[in-house]
Amino acid sequence: MAWMERHQIGLYLAAIIAGSAAGFLAPGTAGALELAINPVLGLLLYATFLGIPFASLGQAARDVRFMATVLVLNFAVVPLVVFGLSRFITEDRDLLVGVLLVLLTPCIDYVMVFTGLAGGASDRLLAAAPVLMLAQMLLLPLYLLVFVGPGLVSAIDPAPFVQALVGLIVVPLALAALTQRLARRGRLARRGALGQPWLGQRVMAAMQALMVPLMMATLAVVVGSQIVGVRQELGSLLAVVPLYAAFLLVMAPLGLLAARTAGLDPPATLAVVFSGATRNSLVVLPLALALPEPLALAALVVVTQTLVELLGMVAYVRFLPRLVPSRTAV
């Protein structure tokens, strides 16, 4: 498992390739793969939450400067950036809706994985995740109302978003907290006759070992379920690739500036930058899939963002740790 952790970026890219191959070679499996997205993502988040001590969450939640910086960056700065970038595709409603859905919603799942890889404060992002999810649920309709108009807002079914909040955040978070509590009790209890660790500890160890495979599985099922549609609409989708790349390029210095203004330490700075740059594509995808038929292309626009972002995260993980210590007040 140590080998997988050292090479996880390459493994994630391999999972995308494998998902693409599966989607192309067996297009009939797309429906089953789409149904598997939320269960696999839920397991990934459960494993992620298990890896962060819940005892530190109270302190992280009380970090007002960090929480305020993340909220201002994601819900004041990002919308201005997105508004500017989206002006290039205002004539194509499908593309516009997809871009707005994904870029206006901050990530609450694999952002912690990449933040941890770069040495950032993933525990603080965990504390911020429920707040970020709730804020985007409340503010997304308002942003869409301003950027697109009331017709689109009325066409969106909020049920997938509520289901995502419960199924991908509340349930995994509660199960992870319960598992950690049971594991702590197990450490205080005497071991059995065979010296086997108690069940809670074994579950935590198993899920930690499955972190990389679960991330690979999530990427594979998302890409595999949508790749045929991406290929069919490639001509249209290429128009949003430069926008997604520009977003990643712009948000890195803006995140660094926001963290420096707040006087955050390097781990918190990395967490802020990753939060501002990574988007909620995996959670937003069910919402995009629930849009009416005239806006069906929006779901593929969301998947395209995932592909661009993951390549961008490779660069972020590699280069941001080199920039933060020299540019952030400690």
C-alpha positions, 0 to 999 in steps of 0.5 A: 500500500505504501507503493500505491500512496507514492504513485497515486497521481499516476494511478489516478490517471491510469484509472481515468484511462481505464474508465475511458477504455471501458466506456468505449469498449462496452458502452452498454455499461454506462448506466450501471457505472452511473448508478455506481458513482454515488456509492463509490464516492460515499465510500471514498469520503468515509475513508477520507473522514476516517483518516482525520482525527475528529478530536481536532475538528473543534479546534479547526471549526473555531479557526475563524480566520481560515473559515472566513478566508475559505468562504470569502474566496469561494463565494465572493472571489470565485463568482467574479472570476466565473462571471468573467470566464463565462462571458465567452460562452453566453451564446451557448446555454448548455455550455453556460449552465454546465460551466456555472454549475461546476465552477460555482460549487467548491469541492467537498470530497477529493480536495482533501486528498490532494490537499493532504498530498501537498502537505496542506491542512486537510483537517481544516477543510474537513471542518469546513466541508459541511459549511461549504456544502450548505452555502453552495446549496443556498447560493447556487440558485442566487448565482444562477438567477443573476448570471442566467435568469429565473427560467433556469432556476425553476428548471433545477430539481434541488433533490439531487443536491439534498441527496448529495449532502445527506449521502455524501457528507452527513452519512459518511461523516457520522459513520466515520465519527462512530468508527473512530469512537469505537476504535478508541474504545477498542484501544482501551480494551484488552486484546483477544486471545489471538492478539487481534485488534478490535473491529473498529481498528481493523475497519479503520486500517482496512479503509485507510489501505483502500483510499487510493483504490477507492479514488481510482474506482470513483474516477473510473466509474465517472469517466466510464459512464460519460466518456462516450457522450464526451466523445460525441460532443467533443466539438462543443466541449472543447470550447470550455477546456480553455475556461477550465484551464484559465480558472486553475491558473487564476485561482492559484495566485488568488488563493495565495493572496487571500491566505496571505492577507489573512496571515495563514500558516503554510498548511492552511494556505495550501488548504485555501488554495486547493479549496478555491481551485477544486470544484464539486464536479462529482457531487454536482454531476447528479444535479446536472444529470437531472436537468431537463433534456434541452440542457442534457449537454451540461452533464458532459460539461461537468465531466469535462471539468473533472478531466481538466481539473485532475490534470491541473491537480498534478501540477498543483501538488507538485508546484504549490508546496514550493511556492507557499513557504516563501510567499506566506507569512508564518 
